[in-house]
Amino acid sequence: MDGTTHTVTNQPPPLVGYDVYATDRALTEAVERHLAPELLDEAHAELSALGRSAGAEQLQQWAAQANEYPPRLRTHDRYGNRVDEVDFHPAWHRLLGKGVAAGLTAAWDRPGGHVRRAAGFLVWTQVEAGTCCPLSMTHAAVPALRQEPELAAEWEPRLTSTVYDRELRPARHKAGALFGMAMTEKQGGSDVRANTTAARPLGDGVSYELTGHKWFCSAPMSDGFLVLAQAPGGLTCFLVPRVLEDGTRNVFRLQRLKDKLGNRANASSEVEFAGTWARRVGEEGRGVRTVIGMVAATRLDCVLGSAGLMRQAVAQAIHHCDHREAFGGRLADKPLMRAVLADLALESEAATTLALRLAAAYDDGGEQERALLRIAVPAAKYWVTKRCTPVAVEASECLGGNGYVEESGMPRLVRESPLNSVWEGAGNIQCLDVLRALRREPESLNAYLQEVGQARGADHRLDAAIKDVLTELADLESVEARARRLTERLALVLQASLLVRHAPPEVADAFCAARLGKDAGATFGTLPPTLNLPELLERARPQTNP
């Protein structure tokens, strides 16, 4: 007897088999804007290859498997020997290997390397954000290690390699290596100067023995870790190798893996040090200054990661609405849904544009650009990462009840969306860092004002917003209590300036009206009715409709 009761219709196909990079107009235009012309053909080819991989059905299945079967801690082997290893599903290794092979840890010495890597990182986040954690920290460890030329010469070629070598063995036997970090402790959190892990010198001037703990150790399967500990001269940075030169395991006791809201494919752990060998990086007592370059680089990756999550959430929402019929017509053509999708697309483009501009500042490396980064990175990290969650939630709602079901993939984006706001210092830490730059480094404010000032006179709402920022800065008496408001305005004005200068007029006009003007509501889909919404939506479509 035939049990069929109905024919399945009006269900959008999966968003697969497309080029995640080439169909993202905001991203491709940013790459063209910031790279030298002679680099563009090669960069587009590499990024498009990565984009096709990211859009492939096979890789999306691997991402689902890596989340369905999260990492497991194995503290001992069958004989009772302590091994402290993390076992991952094979899909995790395949994805991480592709990320390494794509050069997502290699940017520092490559022409246009930071822009090219940033674009690739933004694309790769859309497959499985968990693999981006070890990729980010491996990339970001380079500036810290460069403070010790001998260490940099030993480790940098492995960290920037495109070979993924997952086996735990001495670094000198490996063609590629990954780095993690362990900074925070139970009692201090972001206040790393409250750390209690002790570092005892071993007498050769560079080697120490660590005793203590870390409450968050990221990517514990890595080959090496940057760790903060209290040496006789104060808080100091150390390199802790996972395997020692003689092939024995360093003392690296994994206590447990964190049971996290999202980012479940990636391992985060608690670790104990008990006579753990470490190599000093930088001077004693200068630990925070030593790792500040790493922190800044990973903060930029938080911006890139959130921009990537936003883009994927918006792409999924538009794709669904393009293929879904409701109330007598295509859902994407309904005025109210079109307003929501266009507003989400606007937020996504602003995040992408800002993130790539910061990457370009790293490539430039000049004094003016470095000064700009000292304000722009924490401001962007604060604002873009906080916008990620409402974008992901609203995009999920565009799928209706389907967006609340795991098979759609949207719940994974929603769970992932708050992470970057917390990682590398939560919101208040970013705002305090903005204030620190304003107070201690006046050249950073000058660089910021020169940057946004390039768009002065092009839009009256932007001009008014710049004036408002200057007014906020004139009153520094109660500035800490207003730090969130100030940081938000700094980020919005910078985004608006970039869009006014570089985006199509309909994008810049919409952003200034909805984010700087007074004619917009508090939720997505409340754009002023006079804007060119069809053009905003068309620009954000992830692929051409069949």
Stockholm file with secondary structure:
# STOCKHOLM 1.0

chainA/1-546         MDGTTHTVTNQPPPLVGYDVYATDRALTEAVERHLAPELLDEAHAELSALGRSAGAEQLQQWAAQANEYPPRLRTHDRYGNRVDEVDFHPAWHRLLGKGVAAGLTAAWDRPGGHVRRAAGFLVWTQVEAGTCCPLSMTHAAVPALRQEPELAAEWEPRLTSTVYDRELRPARHKAGALFGMAMTEKQGGSDVRANTTAARPLGDGVSYELTGHKWFCSAPMSDGFLVLAQAPGGLTCFLVPRVLEDGTRNVFRLQRLKDKLGNRANASSEVEFAGTWARRVGEEGRGVRTVIGMVAATRLDCVLGSAGLMRQAVAQAIHHCDHREAFGGRLADKPLMRAVLADLALESEAATTLALRLAAAYDDGGEQERALLRIAVPAAKYWVTKRCTPVAVEASECLGGNGYVEESGMPRLVRESPLNSVWEGAGNIQCLDVLRALRREPESLNAYLQEVGQARGADHRLDAAIKDVLTELADLESVEARARRLTERLALVLQASLLVRHAPPEVADAFCAARLGKDAGATFGTLPPTLNLPELLERARPQTNP
#=GR chainA/1-546 SS CCCCCCCCCSCCCCSCSSCTTTTCHHHHHHHHHHSCHHHHHHHHHHHHHHHHHHTCHHHHHHHHHHHHSCCEEEEECTTSCEEEEEECCHHHHHHHHHHHHTTTTCCTTSTTHHHHHHHHHHHHHTTCGGGHHHHHHHHHHHHHHTTSHHHHHHHHHHHTCSCCCCSCSCGGGCSCCCEEEECCCTTTTTCGGGCCCEEEECSSSSEEEEEEEEEEEECTTSSEEEEEEEETTEEEEEEEESBCTTSCBCCCEEEEECCCSSCTTSCEEEEEEEEEEEEEESCTTCHHHHHHHHHHHHHHHHHHHHHHHHHHHHHHHHHHHHHCEETTEEGGGSHHHHHHHHHHHHHHHHHHHHHHHHHHHHHHCCHHHHHHHHHHHHHHHHHHHHHHHHHHHHHHHHTGGGGGSGGGSHHHHHHHTTHHHHTTSCHHHHHHHHHHHHHHCHHHHHHHHHHHHTTTTSCHHHHHHHHHHHHHHHCCTTTTTTHHHHHHHHHHHHHHHHHHHHSCHHHHHHHIIIIISSSCCSSTTCCCTTSCHHHHHHHHCSSCCC
#=GC SS_cons         CCCCCCCCCSCCCCSCSSCTTTTCHHHHHHHHHHSCHHHHHHHHHHHHHHHHHHTCHHHHHHHHHHHHSCCEEEEECTTSCEEEEEECCHHHHHHHHHHHHTTTTCCTTSTTHHHHHHHHHHHHHTTCGGGHHHHHHHHHHHHHHTTSHHHHHHHHHHHTCSCCCCSCSCGGGCSCCCEEEECCCTTTTTCGGGCCCEEEECSSSSEEEEEEEEEEEECTTSSEEEEEEEETTEEEEEEEESBCTTSCBCCCEEEEECCCSSCTTSCEEEEEEEEEEEEEESCTTCHHHHHHHHHHHHHHHHHHHHHHHHHHHHHHHHHHHHHCEETTEEGGGSHHHHHHHHHHHHHHHHHHHHHHHHHHHHHHCCHHHHHHHHHHHHHHHHHHHHHHHHHHHHHHHHTGGGGGSGGGSHHHHHHHTTHHHHTTSCHHHHHHHHHHHHHHCHHHHHHHHHHHHTTTTSCHHHHHHHHHHHHHHHCCTTTTTTHHHHHHHHHHHHHHHHHHHHSCHHHHHHHIIIIISSSCCSSTTCCCTTSCHHHHHHHHCSSCCC
//
